[in-house]
Amino acid sequence: MSDQPRDWDKELAAIDKVMAKTAGSPAPAAAPAQRAGGGAVHAPVGGGAVGKRAALTTWVRAGLGLLLAAAVLQWPYAHRCGLGLILYLGAATMVAIAGSWTMIISWNRRQGWAHLAGMGVFLGGLALVASVLLPRLGYMATALPWMCE
């Protein structure tokens, strides 16, 4: 081993050239910009700005989740036990799924407000599911039945 320090810039430039030849793409023009803290600034995973249509469809998903949550809150049928309970539990679970779907899409598209809306729908759906499950799993003082008599 030699006592001379390695020139990392030269070695990394040589690696960039080899990678550019094998990938068929040009070598990067410049290193990523540096933040004040020393970390590199990277572009979003999705490739940059979100198009208007993608932004609109994310908000449509969030709106549909909110409408579904409002509809489940106004559930017109009896849901204390039996088939009505199963259907209500399925609808409440769908609210949570709609919220998680919105959260995933908005996270990938880097839409913070839509992500918060999806998180609200998701947590509301979890609250609806918990309001059905907890009294039937023995968490509450009075246990409610799953099936009607």
Number of C-alpha atoms within 10 A of each C-alpha: 3 5 5 6 6 9 8 9 9 10 10 11 13 12 13 14 15 13 14 14 12 8 10 9 10 11 15 11 6 6 8 12 11 11 9 7 6 8 10 12 11 9 10 11 9 11 8 10 11 14 9 9 9 13 17 12 14 22 20 14 21 29 19 16 27 22 14 20 24 14 14 18 12 9 12 8 10 11 15 16 17 14 14 15 18 16 13 22 21 12 20 27 19 20 29 26 18 24 30 22 20 28 26 15 20 25 17 13 22 18 16 12 13 23 25 17 21 31 21 19 29 27 16 19 28 19 15 21 20 15 13 21 15 13 16 16 12 11 10 10 7 9 12 17 13 17 12 11 6
